[in-house]
């Protein structure tokens, strides 16, 4: 059986690193199945449409979106309804770290029915990350409603990223991986003329492709792609906005001895350091950075605790729900390989954001995404294909 999500998130994670003490537990939270007894086929994201209802959507990596209401207990879980199925279209390449990777609903979805998907397409040596728009009507989506927003050429089937999020400004933010060369030897992440290793900011209001927001940092700069919002990223897999409008991203490190996992408050026009920085440490595999090099410091980073084991940080989000007061305002994230859910307190200081009070919230293997419903409660996708199809969990009081 193909382990798509294992390949998606564990590549280059197996070299030793110095052992460190683990974080202390945060008491009072536990994981339960969000829809008891329901199995999904490699779920990669849960989303809500911002339409004032309790309806949620589960995205599966092969391109199926299932709709079902939030389950509040007190009876059997509702049966899901398939909204969109791309599995027979031939559009989606599932090789390696491929598949349908991200989903975001338009801020005016309740009026226009629009939502967006990112997926890998193409064949060996000529892959591309596609961001496409779809229109939902009467609870269903016609495959033929697809409108391509942007395509980013790639050569490898790793480091796709694919994170999508609409900001408070109504713009669509897109995370794009560096194409997967070791230590980014192709020089993509630091190259302002390429979209690889970047976070893009697009205005999708036109009905033809997209427009460049006039306040993008390089909207009119020569030699720089105007779509760029920030650069210097390895694999920005999941994006989320905090209640104050801060854009958060998590990235997994390399498999070298200095490996770190890191989480960053994205800065407009900022150089976010990859490949010259592994977390907040210099990356010797990338050589010497150019004169004048500066970067946006990671708010929080950690080394893998087991010198012989793997580690893979999965970016999360600021908790805004009401179920778990101990988590209020904390950044919740996961480690796919270590099988743990964590939280840290993020504070904005003069030198930038800093994370502290690192705690273990729960144990969960193969978490690939941490999402939220309309009330800010968290949903976590366990997406390993060997995990009886995959499960979606939610955090509740213990």
ChimeraX attribute file (.defattr): number of C-alpha atoms within 10 A of each C-alpha:
attribute: neighborCount
match mode: 1-to-1
recipient: residues
	/A:1	5
	/A:2	12
	/A:3	16
	/A:4	21
	/A:5	25
	/A:6	19
	/A:7	17
	/A:8	21
	/A:9	26
	/A:10	21
	/A:11	19
	/A:12	18
	/A:13	20
	/A:14	19
	/A:15	17
	/A:16	18
	/A:17	20
	/A:18	13
	/A:19	12
	/A:20	12
	/A:21	9
	/A:22	13
	/A:23	13
	/A:24	12
	/A:25	14
	/A:26	16
	/A:27	13
	/A:28	14
	/A:29	19
	/A:30	14
	/A:31	20
	/A:32	16
	/A:33	17
	/A:34	22
	/A:35	22
	/A:36	16
	/A:37	10
	/A:38	15
	/A:39	15
	/A:40	23
	/A:41	20
	/A:42	27
	/A:43	31
	/A:44	30
	/A:45	28
	/A:46	26
	/A:47	20
	/A:48	22
	/A:49	22
	/A:50	17
	/A:51	14
	/A:52	10
	/A:53	12
	/A:54	15
	/A:55	17
	/A:56	20
	/A:57	22
	/A:58	23
	/A:59	25
	/A:60	24
	/A:61	25
	/A:62	23
	/A:63	24
	/A:64	19
	/A:65	23
	/A:66	20
	/A:67	22
	/A:68	18
	/A:69	17
	/A:70	18
	/A:71	17
	/A:72	10
	/A:73	10
	/A:74	6
	/A:75	8
	/A:76	11
	/A:77	18
	/A:78	14
	/A:79	12
	/A:80	17
	/A:81	14
	/A:82	16
	/A:83	20
	/A:84	19
	/A:85	16
	/A:86	14
	/A:87	15
	/A:88	9
	/A:89	9
	/A:90	9
	/A:91	16
	/A:92	22
	/A:93	22
	/A:94	20
	/A:95	19
	/A:96	19
	/A:97	25
	/A:98	26
	/A:99	27
	/A:100	28
	/A:101	29
	/A:102	28
	/A:103	27
	/A:104	23
	/A:105	23
	/A:106	23
	/A:107	21
	/A:108	14
	/A:109	16
	/A:110	14
	/A:111	9
	/A:112	12
	/A:113	19
	/A:114	20
	/A:115	20
	/A:116	23
	/A:117	23
	/A:118	28
	/A:119	26
	/A:120	29
	/A:121	24
	/A:122	20
	/A:123	13
	/A:124	12
	/A:125	11
	/A:126	12
	/A:127	21
	/A:128	21
	/A:129	28
	/A:130	23
	/A:131	24
	/A:132	19
	/A:133	23
	/A:134	19
	/A:135	18
	/A:136	18
	/A:137	11
	/A:138	7
	/A:139	11
	/A:140	15
	/A:141	20
	/A:142	13
	/A:143	15
	/A:144	8
	/A:145	13
	/A:146	16
	/A:147	16
	/A:148	16
	/A:149	21
	/A:150	16
	/A:151	17
	/A:152	15
	/A:153	19
	/A:154	24
	/A:155	15
	/A:156	19
	/A:157	26
	/A:158	22
	/A:159	25
	/A:160	32
	/A:161	33
	/A:162	28
	/A:163	24
	/A:164	27
	/A:165	23
	/A:166	21
	/A:167	17
	/A:168	15
	/A:169	9
	/A:170	15
	/A:171	19
	/A:172	22
	/A:173	23
	/A:174	26
	/A:175	30
	/A:176	27
	/A:177	27
	/A:178	33
	/A:179	26
	/A:180	23
	/A:181	15
	/A:182	14
	/A:183	22
	/A:184	20
	/A:185	15
	/A:186	13
	/A:187	18
	/A:188	25
	/A:189	29
	/A:190	23
	/A:191	17
	/A:192	20
	/A:193	14
	/A:194	20
	/A:195	26
	/A:196	32
	/A:197	32
	/A:198	30
	/A:199	30
	/A:200	23
	/A:201	26
	/A:202	24
	/A:203	19
	/A:204	19
	/A:205	13
	/A:206	9
	/A:207	10
	/A:208	10
	/A:209	15
	/A:210	17
	/A:211	16
	/A:212	19
	/A:213	16
	/A:214	11
	/A:215	11
	/A:216	18
	/A:217	18
	/A:218	20
	/A:219	16
	/A:220	13
	/A:221	9
	/A:222	10
	/A:223	11
	/A:224	16
	/A:225	18
	/A:226	24
	/A:227	24
	/A:228	26
	/A:229	24
	/A:230	24
	/A:231	30
	/A:232	27
	/A:233	27
	/A:234	33
	/A:235	30
	/A:236	28
	/A:237	29
	/A:238	27
	/A:239	25
	/A:240	25
	/A:241	19
	/A:242	17
	/A:243	13
	/A:244	8
	/A:245	11
	/A:246	16
	/A:247	20
	/A:248	22
	/A:249	26
	/A:250	29
	/A:251	24
	/A:252	29
	/A:253	29
	/A:254	25
	/A:255	19
	/A:256	18
	/A:257	15
	/A:258	20
	/A:259	26
	/A:260	26
	/A:261	24
	/A:262	24
	/A:263	26
	/A:264	24
	/A:265	24
	/A:266	24
	/A:267	18
	/A:268	14
	/A:269	14
	/A:270	15
	/A:271	21
	/A:272	27
	/A:273	26
	/A:274	26
	/A:275	28
	/A:276	24
	/A:277	22
	/A:278	26
	/A:279	28
	/A:280	19
	/A:281	14
	/A:282	17
	/A:283	22
	/A:284	15
	/A:285	17
	/A:286	17
	/A:287	12
	/A:288	11
	/A:289	15
	/A:290	8
	/A:291	6
	/A:292	6
	/A:293	10
	/A:294	12
	/A:295	17
	/A:296	18
	/A:297	24
	/A:298	24
	/A:299	23
	/A:300	22
	/A:301	22
	/A:302	18
	/A:303	21
	/A:304	30
	/A:305	17
	/A:306	16
	/A:307	15
	/A:308	12
	/A:309	14
	/A:310	21
	/A:311	28
	/A:312	31
	/A:313	29
	/A:314	28
	/A:315	27
	/A:316	29
	/A:317	27
	/A:318	27
	/A:319	23
	/A:320	21
	/A:321	17
	/A:322	13
	/A:323	16
	/A:324	16
	/A:325	14
	/A:326	14
	/A:327	21
	/A:328	14
	/A:329	18
	/A:330	22
	/A:331	22
	/A:332	24
	/A:333	26
	/A:334	29
	/A:335	25
	/A:336	27
	/A:337	21
	/A:338	20
	/A:339	15
	/A:340	19
	/A:341	24
	/A:342	21
	/A:343	27
	/A:344	22
	/A:345	19
	/A:346	18
	/A:347	12
	/A:348	11
	/A:349	8
	/A:350	6
	/A:351	8
	/A:352	14
	/A:353	17
	/A:354	20
	/A:355	19
	/A:356	13
	/A:357	12
	/A:358	20
	/A:359	19
	/A:360	20
	/A:361	25
	/A:362	19
	/A:363	15
	/A:364	19
	/A:365	18
	/A:366	26
	/A:367	31
	/A:368	29
	/A:369	25
	/A:370	26
	/A:371	24
	/A:372	23
	/A:373	20
	/A:374	19
	/A:375	12
	/A:376	15
	/A:377	17
	/A:378	25
	/A:379	22
	/A:380	30
	/A:381	28
	/A:382	26
	/A:383	30
	/A:384	25
	/A:385	19
	/A:386	15
	/A:387	16
	/A:388	12
	/A:389	15
	/A:390	20
	/A:391	24
	/A:392	27
	/A:393	20
	/A:394	18
	/A:395	19
	/A:396	16
	/A:397	13
	/A:398	10
